[in-house]
Amino acid sequence: MLLFKINSYSIYRFQRLVSLYQKNNEILSISSSMKLNAALKKLLDSKQYKEALDLFDQKFEICTDFTINMAIKACTMSNDYKRGFNIQKKLSSNSLNNPFIQASLIRLYMQYGDVDSATRLFSSTANKSNYIYTAMFKGLISNNMAEKVFDLLDEMKIKPDSFTLAILFKACAELANDRAIKIGRKLLDEMPENYRNNVVVLNSAMHMLMKFGDIQSAERIFRSNKKKDIITYNAIIKGNTY
């Protein structure tokens, strides 16, 4: 009986030590990941993209989704597309389902000019957020495919936020055809009240109206804009030359 108690206690002590060891390792791993993220961000801020990616490769085993997202951004900013695609191949299904990583991969593909791969990734995203839509819309506009923005807008099941709305106004301005004018005016009419003081949204709307040839409406927005910046003034000046 005594031997049984001793063995039971030994097993308990062993399990306890293993548990403590695992917890300590987890704490060390979290601490190391935080230090890596800080180091990577510092390199990105100083535009040392190659150094950032070399560090990412060396420490991949302790990388979090936040680290991975920064690495993909570094690939996009340095035009190192092959490296970005290789990072994607190494990702777990959990990381591939991270909305920020998905948006960064869409930007990478779009900048590379691979609209088909970006579209496939976008289509496979289960819960599409405004963040994902904005990345997709921006990519289509930069690839001279603004018309496709409107096709996706028709399928959009959520209301555009201020960032998405500003990009939609830009797509309307790029095309300025009958469909774009109809969509742009509808978006402007239905724009939430709290966006009517957002300088980025108002600048984009004003630029769109100028491209439509509706100088009066653009000037009305200009006068109502209480937070005018240099972009606001440039938009009204440029608009009068269209």
C-alpha positions as CSV (number, residue, x, y, z in Angstrom):
1,M,0.0,0.0,0.0
2,L,2.9,2.3,1.0
3,L,4.7,1.6,-2.3
4,F,1.5,2.4,-4.2
5,K,1.2,5.8,-2.5
6,I,4.9,6.6,-3.2
7,N,4.5,5.7,-6.9
8,S,1.3,7.7,-7.1
9,Y,3.0,10.7,-5.6
10,S,6.0,10.3,-7.9
11,I,3.7,10.2,-10.9
12,Y,1.9,13.3,-9.7
13,R,5.3,15.1,-9.2
14,F,6.5,14.1,-12.6
15,Q,3.2,15.3,-14.2
16,R,3.5,18.6,-12.3
17,L,7.0,19.2,-13.4
18,V,6.1,18.5,-17.1
19,S,3.2,20.9,-16.8
20,L,5.4,23.6,-15.3
21,Y,8.1,23.0,-18.0
22,Q,5.5,23.4,-20.7
23,K,4.1,26.6,-19.2
24,N,7.6,28.0,-18.9
25,N,8.3,27.2,-22.5
26,E,5.0,28.8,-23.6
27,I,5.9,32.0,-21.7
28,L,9.4,32.0,-23.2
29,S,7.9,31.5,-26.6
30,I,5.4,34.3,-26.2
31,S,8.2,36.6,-25.0
32,S,10.4,35.6,-27.9
33,S,7.6,36.2,-30.4
34,M,6.9,39.7,-29.0
35,K,10.6,40.5,-29.3
36,L,10.7,39.2,-32.9
37,N,7.6,41.3,-33.8
38,A,9.2,44.4,-32.3
39,A,12.4,43.8,-34.2
40,L,10.6,43.1,-37.5
41,K,8.4,46.2,-37.2
42,K,11.5,48.3,-36.5
43,L,13.2,47.0,-39.7
44,L,10.0,47.6,-41.7
45,D,9.7,51.1,-40.4
46,S,13.2,51.8,-41.6
47,K,12.5,50.1,-44.9
48,Q,15.0,47.4,-44.4
49,Y,12.8,44.8,-46.0
50,K,15.4,42.2,-46.9
51,E,16.8,42.2,-43.4
52,A,13.3,41.9,-42.0
53,L,12.6,38.9,-44.3
54,D,15.9,37.2,-43.4
55,L,15.1,37.5,-39.7
56,F,11.6,36.1,-40.4
57,D,13.1,33.1,-42.2
58,Q,15.5,32.5,-39.3
59,K,12.8,32.6,-36.6
60,F,9.9,31.1,-38.5
61,E,9.2,28.5,-35.8
62,I,8.2,31.2,-33.3
63,C,6.3,33.4,-35.7
64,T,2.7,34.4,-34.9
65,D,0.1,35.5,-37.4
66,F,1.1,39.1,-36.7
67,T,4.7,38.3,-37.7
68,I,3.5,36.5,-40.8
69,N,1.4,39.4,-41.8
70,M,4.3,41.8,-41.5
71,A,6.5,39.5,-43.6
72,I,4.0,39.4,-46.4
73,K,3.7,43.2,-46.3
74,A,7.5,43.4,-46.5
75,C,7.4,41.2,-49.6
76,T,4.8,43.5,-51.2
77,M,6.7,46.7,-50.4
78,S,10.0,45.2,-51.7
79,N,8.4,43.6,-54.8
80,D,9.8,40.2,-53.6
81,Y,6.8,38.3,-54.9
82,K,8.4,34.9,-55.0
83,R,9.3,35.1,-51.4
84,G,5.7,36.1,-50.6
85,F,4.3,33.1,-52.5
86,N,6.8,30.8,-50.7
87,I,5.6,32.1,-47.3
88,Q,2.0,31.4,-48.3
89,K,2.9,27.7,-49.1
90,K,4.3,27.3,-45.6
91,L,1.2,28.6,-43.7
92,S,-1.1,26.5,-41.6
93,S,-4.9,26.5,-42.4
94,N,-5.5,28.6,-39.4
95,S,-3.1,31.3,-40.6
96,L,-4.5,31.1,-44.1
97,N,-7.9,31.9,-42.5
98,N,-6.7,35.0,-40.8
99,P,-8.4,38.0,-42.4
100,F,-5.4,40.2,-42.1
101,I,-3.1,37.7,-43.8
102,Q,-5.8,37.1,-46.5
103,A,-5.9,40.8,-47.2
104,S,-2.1,41.1,-47.3
105,L,-2.0,38.1,-49.7
106,I,-4.6,39.8,-51.9
107,R,-2.5,43.0,-52.0
108,L,0.6,40.9,-52.9
109,Y,-1.1,39.1,-55.8
110,M,-2.7,42.3,-57.0
111,Q,0.6,44.2,-57.0
112,Y,2.1,41.3,-58.9
113,G,-0.7,41.6,-61.4
114,D,-2.1,38.1,-60.7
115,V,-5.8,39.2,-60.4
116,D,-7.0,35.6,-60.9
117,S,-5.2,34.3,-57.8
118,A,-6.3,37.3,-55.7
119,T,-9.9,36.7,-56.9
120,R,-9.7,33.0,-55.9
121,L,-8.4,33.8,-52.5
122,F,-11.1,36.5,-52.0
123,S,-13.8,34.0,-53.2
124,S,-12.6,31.4,-50.7
125,T,-12.9,33.8,-47.8
126,A,-15.9,32.7,-45.7
127,N,-16.5,35.8,-43.7
128,K,-15.7,38.8,-45.9
129,S,-15.1,42.0,-43.9
130,N,-14.8,45.6,-45.2
131,Y,-11.0,45.1,-44.7
132,I,-11.0,42.3,-47.3
133,Y,-13.3,44.2,-49.7
134,T,-11.1,47.3,-49.5
135,A,-8.0,45.3,-50.4
136,M,-9.8,43.6,-53.3
137,F,-11.3,46.9,-54.6
138,K,-8.0,48.7,-54.4
139,G,-6.3,45.9,-56.3
140,L,-8.9,45.9,-59.1
141,I,-8.6,49.6,-59.5
142,S,-4.8,49.5,-59.7
143,N,-5.1,46.8,-62.4
144,N,-7.5,48.9,-64.4
145,M,-10.5,46.7,-63.6
146,A,-12.7,49.2,-61.8
147,E,-15.8,47.8,-63.5
148,K,-15.3,44.5,-61.6
149,V,-15.5,46.5,-58.3
150,F,-19.2,47.2,-59.1
151,D,-19.8,43.4,-59.8
152,L,-18.4,42.6,-56.3
153,L,-20.4,45.5,-54.8
154,D,-23.6,43.9,-56.1
155,E,-22.7,40.8,-54.1
156,M,-21.6,42.6,-51.0
157,K,-23.7,41.6,-47.9
158,I,-22.3,44.2,-45.5
159,K,-22.5,48.0,-45.5
160,P,-19.3,49.6,-46.7
161,D,-17.3,51.4,-43.9
162,S,-15.6,54.7,-44.4
163,F,-12.4,53.2,-46.0
164,T,-14.4,51.0,-48.4
165,L,-16.7,53.9,-49.3
166,A,-13.8,56.1,-50.2
167,I,-12.4,53.4,-52.5
168,L,-15.8,52.9,-54.1
169,F,-16.0,56.6,-54.8
170,K,-12.6,56.3,-56.4
171,A,-13.8,53.4,-58.6
172,C,-16.7,55.5,-59.7
173,A,-14.4,58.4,-60.6
174,E,-12.1,56.2,-62.6
175,L,-14.9,55.0,-64.9
176,A,-17.4,58.0,-64.8
177,N,-19.7,56.1,-67.1
178,D,-23.5,55.7,-66.7
179,R,-23.2,52.8,-64.3
180,A,-20.5,54.5,-62.2
181,I,-22.6,57.7,-62.0
182,K,-25.7,55.8,-60.9
183,I,-23.7,53.8,-58.3
184,G,-21.7,56.8,-57.0
185,R,-24.8,59.0,-56.5
186,K,-26.6,56.2,-54.8
187,L,-23.7,55.6,-52.4
188,L,-23.5,59.3,-51.7
189,D,-27.2,59.7,-51.0
190,E,-27.2,56.7,-48.6
191,M,-23.9,57.7,-46.9
192,P,-24.3,57.5,-43.1
193,E,-24.4,60.8,-41.3
194,N,-21.3,60.1,-39.3
195,Y,-19.2,59.8,-42.5
196,R,-20.2,63.3,-43.6
197,N,-17.5,64.8,-41.4
198,N,-14.8,62.3,-42.6
199,V,-12.3,64.2,-44.6
200,V,-11.0,61.1,-46.6
201,V,-14.6,60.1,-47.6
202,L,-15.5,63.7,-48.5
203,N,-12.4,64.3,-50.6
204,S,-13.1,61.1,-52.5
205,A,-16.7,62.0,-53.0
206,M,-15.8,65.5,-54.2
207,H,-13.2,64.1,-56.7
208,M,-15.8,61.7,-58.0
209,L,-18.4,64.4,-58.5
210,M,-15.8,66.5,-60.3
211,K,-15.1,63.6,-62.7
212,F,-18.9,63.3,-63.3
213,G,-18.9,67.0,-64.3
214,D,-21.1,67.9,-61.4
215,I,-19.1,70.9,-60.2
216,Q,-22.0,72.4,-58.1
217,S,-22.4,69.3,-55.9
218,A,-18.6,69.0,-55.5
219,E,-18.4,72.6,-54.4
220,R,-21.3,72.1,-52.0
221,I,-19.3,69.2,-50.3
222,F,-16.2,71.5,-50.3
223,R,-18.1,74.2,-48.4
224,S,-19.6,71.8,-46.0
225,N,-16.2,70.1,-45.2
226,K,-15.1,71.5,-41.8
227,K,-11.8,69.6,-41.9
228,K,-10.3,70.7,-45.2
229,D,-6.7,69.5,-45.9
230,I,-4.3,69.9,-48.8
231,I,-6.0,67.0,-50.6
232,T,-9.3,68.8,-50.4
233,Y,-7.9,72.0,-52.0
234,N,-6.1,70.0,-54.6
235,A,-9.3,68.1,-55.5
236,I,-11.3,71.3,-56.0
237,I,-8.5,72.9,-58.0
238,K,-7.9,69.9,-60.2
239,G,-11.6,69.4,-60.6
240,N,-12.0,72.7,-62.3
241,T,-9.6,71.6,-65.0
242,Y,-11.5,68.4,-66.0
